[in-house]
Amino acid sequence: SVSTSTGNNFLALPRVHCPDHPDAILVEDYRAGDMICPDCGLVVGDRVIDVGSEWRTFSNEKALKDPSRVGDAQNTLLNGGDLTTMISKGTGAASFDEFGNSKYQNRRTMSSSDRAMLNAFKEISTMADRINLPRNIVDRTNNLFKQVYEQKSLKGRANDAIASACLYIACRQEGVPRTFKEICAVSRISKKEIGRCFKLILKALETSVDLITTGDFMSRFCSNLGLPKQVQMAATFIARKAVELDLVPGRSPISVAAAAIYMASQASAEKKTQKEIGDIAGVADVTIRQSYRLIYPRAAELFPPDFKFDTPVDKLPQL
Protein backbone atom coordinates (compact mmCIF):
# COMPACT_ATOMS: atom_id res chain seq x y z
CA SER A 1 0.00 0.00 0.00
CA VAL A 2 1.31 3.44 -0.93
CA SER A 3 0.02 6.64 0.62
CA THR A 4 0.75 10.22 -0.40
CA SER A 5 0.06 13.06 2.03
CA THR A 6 -0.39 16.70 1.04
CA GLY A 7 -0.24 19.86 3.10
CA ASN A 8 1.21 23.35 3.05
CA ASN A 9 1.01 23.33 -0.78
CA PHE A 10 3.65 20.64 -1.31
CA LEU A 11 3.47 16.97 -2.24
CA ALA A 12 5.21 14.60 0.17
CA LEU A 13 7.11 11.57 -1.09
CA PRO A 14 5.05 8.36 -1.30
CA ARG A 15 5.43 6.13 1.78
CA VAL A 16 5.17 2.35 1.51
CA HIS A 17 3.41 0.73 4.49
CA CYS A 18 1.43 -2.39 5.46
CA PRO A 19 -2.37 -1.88 5.08
CA ASP A 20 -3.01 -3.75 8.36
CA HIS A 21 -0.09 -2.32 10.35
CA PRO A 22 0.58 1.19 8.96
CA ASP A 23 2.96 2.14 11.81
CA ALA A 24 5.17 -0.96 11.53
CA ILE A 25 8.75 -0.34 10.34
CA LEU A 26 9.20 -2.52 7.25
CA VAL A 27 12.10 -4.95 6.97
CA GLU A 28 14.03 -4.98 3.70
CA ASP A 29 15.16 -8.33 2.29
CA TYR A 30 18.15 -7.27 0.18
CA ARG A 31 18.63 -10.67 -1.45
CA ALA A 32 15.07 -10.88 -2.81
CA GLY A 33 14.44 -7.14 -3.07
CA ASP A 34 11.28 -7.34 -0.93
CA MET A 35 9.83 -5.03 1.73
CA ILE A 36 8.20 -7.19 4.44
CA CYS A 37 5.92 -6.25 7.32
CA PRO A 38 7.51 -7.58 10.56
CA ASP A 39 4.10 -8.03 12.26
CA CYS A 40 2.23 -10.16 9.71
CA GLY A 41 4.88 -11.14 7.16
CA LEU A 42 3.10 -9.51 4.23
CA VAL A 43 5.34 -8.63 1.28
CA VAL A 44 4.38 -4.98 0.85
CA GLY A 45 6.82 -4.09 -1.93
CA ASP A 46 8.87 -6.23 -4.29
CA ARG A 47 11.74 -5.64 -6.71
CA VAL A 48 13.13 -2.83 -4.57
CA ILE A 49 16.14 -1.24 -6.26
CA ASP A 50 19.37 -1.52 -4.27
CA VAL A 51 21.10 1.85 -4.51
CA GLY A 52 24.34 0.56 -3.01
CA SER A 53 27.52 -0.29 -4.89
CA GLU A 54 27.79 -3.68 -6.62
CA TRP A 55 31.19 -4.36 -5.13
CA ARG A 56 32.97 -3.29 -2.02
CA THR A 57 36.16 -1.40 -2.76
CA PHE A 58 39.23 -1.09 -0.56
CA SER A 59 41.19 0.96 -3.06
CA ASN A 60 41.43 4.03 -0.80
CA GLU A 61 40.52 6.65 -3.41
CA LYS A 62 42.62 5.01 -6.13
CA ALA A 63 40.19 5.07 -9.05
CA LEU A 64 42.34 2.78 -11.21
CA LYS A 65 41.21 -0.51 -9.70
CA ASP A 66 37.81 0.46 -8.33
CA PRO A 67 35.26 -1.96 -9.85
CA SER A 68 32.28 0.15 -8.71
CA ARG A 69 30.39 1.81 -11.57
CA VAL A 70 28.93 4.52 -9.35
CA GLY A 71 31.88 6.94 -9.26
CA ASP A 72 32.87 9.59 -6.72
CA ALA A 73 30.54 12.11 -5.13
CA GLN A 74 30.23 15.36 -7.04
CA ASN A 75 32.92 17.88 -6.21
CA THR A 76 31.23 21.28 -5.84
CA LEU A 77 34.56 23.06 -6.36
CA LEU A 78 34.84 21.82 -9.95
CA ASN A 79 32.67 23.11 -12.79
CA GLY A 80 31.04 19.74 -13.45
CA GLY A 81 34.38 18.34 -14.56
CA ASP A 82 34.10 15.31 -12.31
CA LEU A 83 30.82 14.25 -13.98
CA THR A 84 32.32 13.91 -17.47
CA THR A 85 31.64 10.61 -19.27
CA MET A 86 34.57 9.21 -21.24
CA ILE A 87 33.92 6.71 -24.07
CA SER A 88 36.77 4.28 -24.67
CA LYS A 89 37.96 3.51 -28.19
CA GLY A 90 36.13 0.64 -29.87
CA THR A 91 37.93 -2.25 -31.57
CA GLY A 92 35.17 -3.90 -33.66
CA ALA A 93 34.00 -2.96 -37.17
CA ALA A 94 30.79 -1.40 -35.78
CA SER A 95 32.86 1.23 -33.95
CA PHE A 96 34.07 2.89 -37.18
CA ASP A 97 32.36 4.58 -40.12
CA GLU A 98 33.13 3.91 -43.79
CA PHE A 99 36.06 6.34 -43.68
CA GLY A 100 37.68 4.54 -40.75
CA ASN A 101 36.89 7.30 -38.23
CA SER A 102 35.62 6.41 -34.76
CA LYS A 103 31.81 6.74 -34.54
CA TYR A 104 31.75 7.51 -30.85
CA GLN A 105 33.88 10.48 -29.85
CA ASN A 106 34.23 12.25 -26.57
CA ARG A 107 32.34 15.48 -27.04
CA ARG A 108 33.63 16.89 -23.77
CA THR A 109 36.72 16.26 -21.78
CA MET A 110 37.74 17.90 -18.51
CA SER A 111 38.73 21.52 -19.04
CA SER A 112 42.32 22.56 -18.39
CA SER A 113 41.26 24.77 -15.45
CA ASP A 114 39.38 21.88 -13.79
CA ARG A 115 42.34 19.58 -14.38
CA ALA A 116 44.72 22.11 -12.80
CA MET A 117 42.41 22.51 -9.79
CA LEU A 118 42.00 18.74 -9.41
CA ASN A 119 45.80 18.29 -9.39
CA ALA A 120 46.13 21.07 -6.80
CA PHE A 121 43.43 19.50 -4.59
CA LYS A 122 45.32 16.18 -4.70
CA GLU A 123 48.55 17.95 -3.74
CA ILE A 124 46.79 19.74 -0.86
CA SER A 125 45.30 16.46 0.38
CA THR A 126 48.73 14.77 0.24
CA MET A 127 50.43 17.61 2.17
CA ALA A 128 47.68 17.63 4.81
CA ASP A 129 47.99 13.85 5.27
CA ARG A 130 51.74 14.16 5.87
CA ILE A 131 51.27 16.55 8.80
CA ASN A 132 48.00 14.99 10.06
CA LEU A 133 45.69 17.93 9.37
CA PRO A 134 41.92 17.35 9.66
CA ARG A 135 39.39 17.48 6.81
CA ASN A 136 38.01 20.94 7.66
CA ILE A 137 41.45 22.50 7.01
CA VAL A 138 41.73 20.65 3.67
CA ASP A 139 38.27 21.98 2.66
CA ARG A 140 39.18 25.55 3.63
CA THR A 141 42.48 25.26 1.70
CA ASN A 142 40.62 23.98 -1.39
CA ASN A 143 38.21 26.92 -1.21
CA LEU A 144 41.05 29.43 -0.86
CA PHE A 145 42.89 27.89 -3.82
CA LYS A 146 39.75 28.01 -5.99
CA GLN A 147 39.21 31.72 -5.18
CA VAL A 148 42.84 32.57 -6.00
CA TYR A 149 42.85 30.45 -9.17
CA GLU A 150 39.63 31.95 -10.53
CA GLN A 151 40.79 35.51 -9.81
CA LYS A 152 43.95 34.86 -11.85
CA SER A 153 45.73 37.36 -9.58
CA LEU A 154 48.79 35.13 -9.11
CA LYS A 155 49.47 34.30 -12.74
CA GLY A 156 53.01 33.09 -13.30
CA ARG A 157 53.25 31.46 -9.85
CA ALA A 158 53.39 27.67 -9.63
CA ASN A 159 50.12 26.07 -8.52
CA ASP A 160 52.02 23.99 -5.95
CA ALA A 161 53.39 27.19 -4.38
CA ILE A 162 49.89 28.72 -4.24
CA ALA A 163 48.49 25.49 -2.74
CA SER A 164 51.22 25.45 -0.05
CA ALA A 165 50.54 29.10 0.85
CA CYS A 166 46.76 28.41 0.98
CA LEU A 167 47.41 25.52 3.38
CA TYR A 168 49.49 27.82 5.61
CA ILE A 169 46.70 30.46 5.61
CA ALA A 170 43.98 27.85 6.30
CA CYS A 171 45.94 26.55 9.31
CA ARG A 172 46.28 30.09 10.67
CA GLN A 173 42.59 30.88 10.12
CA GLU A 174 41.44 27.62 11.77
CA GLY A 175 43.51 28.37 14.88
CA VAL A 176 46.06 25.56 14.40
CA PRO A 177 48.99 27.43 12.81
CA ARG A 178 51.95 25.60 11.32
CA THR A 179 55.35 27.17 10.70
CA PHE A 180 56.61 27.93 7.20
CA LYS A 181 59.26 25.26 7.73
CA GLU A 182 56.63 22.62 8.52
CA ILE A 183 54.70 23.45 5.33
CA CYS A 184 57.97 23.60 3.37
CA ALA A 185 58.93 20.12 4.63
CA VAL A 186 55.82 18.50 3.10
CA SER A 187 55.84 20.44 -0.19
CA ARG A 188 58.34 20.79 -3.02
CA ILE A 189 58.44 24.58 -2.74
CA SER A 190 61.03 26.78 -1.04
CA LYS A 191 60.19 28.70 2.11
CA LYS A 192 60.85 32.02 0.35
CA GLU A 193 58.40 31.23 -2.49
CA ILE A 194 55.66 30.12 -0.03
CA GLY A 195 56.20 33.39 1.89
CA ARG A 196 55.86 35.46 -1.30
CA CYS A 197 52.64 33.66 -2.32
CA PHE A 198 51.28 34.04 1.23
CA LYS A 199 51.59 37.85 1.05
CA LEU A 200 50.15 38.02 -2.47
CA ILE A 201 47.13 35.83 -1.57
CA LEU A 202 46.29 37.94 1.51
CA LYS A 203 46.40 41.04 -0.70
CA ALA A 204 44.41 39.45 -3.57
CA LEU A 205 41.63 38.02 -1.38
CA GLU A 206 41.63 41.04 0.95
CA THR A 207 41.69 38.66 3.90
CA SER A 208 43.79 38.58 7.05
CA VAL A 209 45.14 36.13 9.58
CA ASP A 210 45.52 36.49 13.34
CA LEU A 211 48.98 37.20 14.68
CA ILE A 212 50.88 34.13 15.83
CA THR A 213 51.46 33.88 19.57
CA THR A 214 53.78 31.60 21.54
CA GLY A 215 50.78 29.67 22.89
CA ASP A 216 49.79 28.53 19.38
CA PHE A 217 52.79 26.17 19.21
CA MET A 218 53.45 25.35 22.86
CA SER A 219 51.19 22.32 23.35
CA ARG A 220 52.28 20.71 20.05
CA PHE A 221 56.00 21.24 20.65
CA CYS A 222 55.79 19.95 24.24
CA SER A 223 53.76 16.87 23.33
CA ASN A 224 56.19 16.05 20.48
CA LEU A 225 59.05 16.34 23.00
CA GLY A 226 57.20 14.09 25.46
CA LEU A 227 57.20 16.71 28.23
CA PRO A 228 54.70 16.45 31.11
CA LYS A 229 51.78 18.84 31.59
CA GLN A 230 53.53 20.72 34.41
CA VAL A 231 56.49 21.64 32.15
CA GLN A 232 54.15 22.65 29.32
CA MET A 233 52.17 24.95 31.62
CA ALA A 234 55.40 26.46 32.99
CA ALA A 235 56.80 27.04 29.47
CA THR A 236 53.52 28.72 28.41
CA PHE A 237 53.63 30.93 31.52
CA ILE A 238 57.31 31.84 30.93
CA ALA A 239 56.73 32.77 27.26
CA ARG A 240 53.65 34.86 28.04
CA LYS A 241 55.40 36.67 30.94
CA ALA A 242 58.50 37.34 28.79
CA VAL A 243 56.30 38.98 26.12
CA GLU A 244 54.39 41.01 28.76
CA LEU A 245 57.65 42.28 30.29
CA ASP A 246 58.94 43.10 26.78
CA LEU A 247 62.08 41.00 27.28
CA VAL A 248 62.09 39.61 23.73
CA PRO A 249 61.43 42.55 21.35
CA GLY A 250 61.61 41.58 17.69
CA ARG A 251 62.03 37.85 18.34
CA SER A 252 59.72 35.44 16.53
CA PRO A 253 57.07 33.67 18.68
CA ILE A 254 58.52 30.29 17.66
CA SER A 255 62.02 31.10 18.96
CA VAL A 256 60.54 32.56 22.20
CA ALA A 257 58.43 29.41 22.66
CA ALA A 258 61.52 27.21 22.10
CA ALA A 259 63.57 29.23 24.64
CA ALA A 260 60.73 29.02 27.20
CA ILE A 261 60.50 25.23 26.74
CA TYR A 262 64.28 24.96 27.21
CA MET A 263 64.17 27.01 30.42
CA ALA A 264 61.17 25.09 31.85
CA SER A 265 62.66 21.70 30.99
CA GLN A 266 66.05 22.60 32.51
CA ALA A 267 64.31 23.57 35.78
CA SER A 268 62.39 20.26 35.84
CA ALA A 269 63.42 16.60 35.98
CA GLU A 270 62.61 16.20 32.24
CA LYS A 271 65.61 18.04 30.81
CA LYS A 272 65.83 18.58 27.04
CA THR A 273 68.82 19.84 25.02
CA GLN A 274 68.71 22.81 22.68
CA LYS A 275 69.16 20.47 19.70
CA GLU A 276 66.17 18.29 20.67
CA ILE A 277 63.95 21.36 21.04
CA GLY A 278 65.36 22.95 17.86
CA ASP A 279 64.61 19.84 15.78
CA ILE A 280 60.97 19.84 16.90
CA ALA A 281 60.44 23.62 16.69
CA GLY A 282 62.36 24.02 13.43
CA VAL A 283 64.75 26.66 14.78
CA ALA A 284 68.55 26.66 15.04
CA ASP A 285 70.35 26.12 18.37
CA VAL A 286 71.89 29.60 18.15
CA THR A 287 68.38 31.14 17.78
CA ILE A 288 67.22 29.40 20.98
CA ARG A 289 70.36 30.59 22.79
CA GLN A 290 69.81 34.22 21.69
CA SER A 291 66.21 34.24 22.98
CA TYR A 292 67.21 32.36 26.15
CA ARG A 293 69.92 34.94 26.98
CA LEU A 294 67.30 37.71 26.77
CA ILE A 295 64.98 36.06 29.32
CA TYR A 296 67.60 34.44 31.61
CA PRO A 297 68.45 37.56 33.73
CA ARG A 298 64.83 37.72 35.01
CA ALA A 299 64.20 33.97 35.19
CA ALA A 300 63.06 34.16 38.83
CA GLU A 301 60.10 36.38 37.84
CA LEU A 302 59.05 34.22 34.90
CA PHE A 303 58.18 30.89 36.56
CA PRO A 304 54.63 30.26 37.85
CA PRO A 305 54.41 30.43 41.68
CA ASP A 306 53.34 26.78 42.07
CA PHE A 307 56.16 25.32 39.91
CA LYS A 308 58.10 22.44 41.54
CA PHE A 309 61.77 23.03 40.81
CA ASP A 310 64.11 20.09 40.26
CA THR A 311 66.94 22.52 39.51
CA PRO A 312 66.74 25.95 41.26
CA VAL A 313 66.76 29.15 39.20
CA ASP A 314 70.32 30.12 40.17
CA LYS A 315 71.60 26.74 38.91
CA LEU A 316 70.01 27.06 35.44
CA PRO A 317 72.51 27.03 32.50
CA GLN A 318 73.77 30.52 31.66
CA LEU A 319 74.83 29.81 28.04
Order of alpha helices (4+ residues) and beta strands (2+ residues): beta-beta-beta-beta-beta-beta-beta-alpha-alpha-alpha-alpha-alpha-alpha-alpha-alpha-alpha-alpha-alpha
